[in-house]
Structure formats: C-alpha cells, structure tokens
Amino acid sequence: MNDALRQLGTTFLWLSLLQFGGTSAVVPEMHRQAVDVLGCMDAQSFANLFALAQLAPGPNVMIVSLVGWRVAGLAGLIVATLAMTVPPSLLAFAASRLMKHSSQSHWLAIAKEALVPLAIGMILASGWVMTQSSASGAVSLLLTAGAAAFIFFTELNLLWALGAALALGIAVHQLG
C-alpha cells in the first residue's frame, strides 16, 4: 500500500470514531488534515469538494469519498470510504446490542445527553470552517449570509434558496 493510501486510511479511521453528529461534524478536522497536515489540496479545493458532496443526492459521507478520489484515485476513494464507514458501523452495532440489554442505564442516559451539545457544536464549527474556506469575496459572503438567514428565518423549501443562489451566481459571472 502506498503512502497516500496509508495516510488516507489512518486519517479517516480515527476521524470515523469522532463523528458524533455525522460526517459533517468532523469537517473542520478533515479540512485541517487534508489542507494543513497532509497538504494534498488547498482550502478552496476542499470547499469545492464539500459543496459538491452536499449538493449531490446521497449521504454526507460523500465528502470522504471525494477527498479520497482527489488524493489517490479510485483506490483512495475505496480506502477513505471504508475507513470512515466501517468502524462506526461496527461501533453502532455493538452499542445497539449493549443498549438493548441496558436501556435503563443511568450512565447511558448521561452519555446521550452529553453527546447532543457536542454534536451541535461540531456541526456549527463545520459551518464556520467551510465559510472561511469558500467565502472569498463579497458575493460569496452575501450568499452564505443570505442562505443562513433564509434557512433560519423562513419555513420555505430550501430549493428557493438554492435557486436564488444559482441565479445570483450566474448573473455575477455574466457581468464579470
């Protein structure tokens, strides 16, 4: 196994065990590893892969596959995806078996209660890191703030925000 595949496997293996709140919760550390530690891409490239993963239908873990693909092709995609999905799947299976036998455990209730704010904080940090990586100008900042406000203050379908951002992006690109 070459060095890039070993780094991908090792990095995503330990990240997989920190995914409280899903893959989006570990995006800041994934970004730091891919951009700063491993140096396999710049911040804008990571932001582009993240955006593609979020826009495509499917699970949020797609960002992992795209990073793996970018670093080491098809083998990187496979190694990164398996490293990110297999350990937490096995851990979830084991935890479900444990919870089935000890559903009244006081310690289990405390752990569940503690993980909720942790997951929310990790997801908020992901939003901040991705905003810093992708908001490179006034239009990007305006789109980011507008989308956040739209989602926070309205109950309208998210396709309206997506359509407006797309239209604004095309208009800005056409105007130069």
Buried (B, 14 or more C-beta within 10 A) or exposed (E): EEEBBEBBBEBBBBBBEBBBBBBBBBBBBBBEBBBEEBEBBEBEBBBBBBBEBEEEEEEBBBBBBBBBBBBBEEBBBBBBBBBBBEBBEEEEEEEEEEEEEEEEEEEBEEEEEEEEEEBEEBBEBBBEBBBEBBBEEEBBEBBBEBBEEBEEEEEEEEEEBEEBBEEBEEEBEEEE
